[in-house]
Amino acid sequence: MTVIVANDTPDAIRWMLKRWFIEPRPNVFVGTLNPRTHAKVMDYIFRNAPADFGVLVVSSAPNCQGYLIERHGPLGASGRDEIEIAGIPLVLEKPGEPPPTPEQMAEWPF
């Protein structure tokens, strides 16, 4: 499954995405693609997107979390970044702060 959240999707990209996804809310696209089609769709988006177009893509992947996060362009003032710690993709809510060290993570209660 793939979920795409975009900022002000240009018409050319929106109509191409509607071939493969449903659009339950404006600029949110949900669908299931085979790996080859997924790669072609992402290539089309990243190649044809204007400079101010921001897109966040969360898709199924064969990793320990079961998903992959891809981002292109600005996504507004969300104040979040994606990081990877020990192969696990996570969302960092306060960009600018360094990721936690292994010693700090060892102190976490879980």
Number of C-alpha atoms within 10 A of each C-alpha: 13 18 19 20 20 22 17 13 19 14 9 11 14 19 12 13 21 13 8 16 19 14 17 9 9 12 15 19 20 21 16 15 16 8 11 8 12 17 12 10 17 14 12 14 19 16 9 13 18 12 10 13 19 19 22 18 19 16 19 16 14 8 11 9 12 11 16 16 18 12 17 16 16 15 17 11 6 9 11 14 13 13 14 11 11 6 10 13 17 14 12 16 12 12 13 10 8 8 14 10 9 10 8 9 11 10 8 7 5 5
